[in-house]
Amino acid sequence: MSNELTLARWRKSSYSDNHGACVEVADGQFTGVVPVRDSKDPSGPALVFPATSFVAFVASLKSGAIHPA
């Protein structure tokens, strides 16, 4: 998958701030998974989460059940 990630279209998360705490996601491009990376290190490693888990995580953020640090 790492070769595929170099061609991914990354977007900055709307939950990122302007002080360096930024993540990028390549959602909707890979079947069943959502890659996430540190925007300050785009050539560094990416974490790949099951899409269902990522959707549940974002829903928890939106509902206020969990709060970004």
N, C-alpha and C positions, 0 to 999 in steps of 0.2 A: 504494500500500500504506500510505502514512502515515496516511490516514484510518482504515483498518482497524486500525492499531496503537493508535489512541486508544481503541478498544473492546475491545482484547485483555485477557485475564485474565493478569496478570503474577504471577510467583512468584519469590521470592528464591532464588538458587542455593544449594544445600547447601554449596557450596565457598566461599561468602562468609564473611567474618569479621565480628566486631562492632566493628571499628575503622574503618569507613568504606569498606573495600574490598569493595563489594557490587555484584553484577550481578543483574539480573532476566531471566528468560526467559519467553517466551510459547510454550512448546512444545506440540505436538499440536493447534494451532489453525489452522494454515495449511498447505496442501498443499505439501510439498516444501521448506519453509524453516523456520528457527527464528530469530525475532527476539531480540536481546539488547540490553539497555540498562543504563545506570548508574542504580542505584536512587536516588542522590542528586540526579539530574537527570531525573525522569520525563517532563518535557515536552521534553527534549533529544532528540538524534538516537538512533536505534536502528540497530544493525548487523544485517543479515539474512544468515544463513549457509545454505547448502544443508543440508538435514536430514541427508544422509548424512555430510557433513563434520563436522557438530556431534556426531552419534552417535559417530563415530570419535574425536573430541576427548575426549568424556566417557569413552569406554572407555579411552583412553590415561591419563587422570587416575586412573581407578579401578584400573588395573593397575600404576600407579606408573611407567609409561614416561616420563611427564612430570610435573613437579611445579609446583603453583601458586606464583607468586612471593610 
